[in-house]
Amino acid sequence: MARTEIKIVNYNIQKAIGTDFTRRPLRILRVLGEIDADFVVLKRESHLVHFLLYFNHLKP
């Protein structure tokens, strides 16, 4: 039987505030796109990020 690998990411987005102390939700989307995970678990997400994920057709 062939072995299947699944990439799971647990990501704490802290309300989309980066190390530069600015809120940029699109940065989160870019990072998630680069990771290219099969499953993403978001911690401390906001409704804005849910909206962006839905409309940018990323895998929730």
Buried (B, 14 or more C-beta within 10 A) or exposed (E): EEEEEEEEBEBEBEEBBEEEEEEEBEBBBEEBEEEEBEEBEBEEBBEEBEEBBEEEEBEE
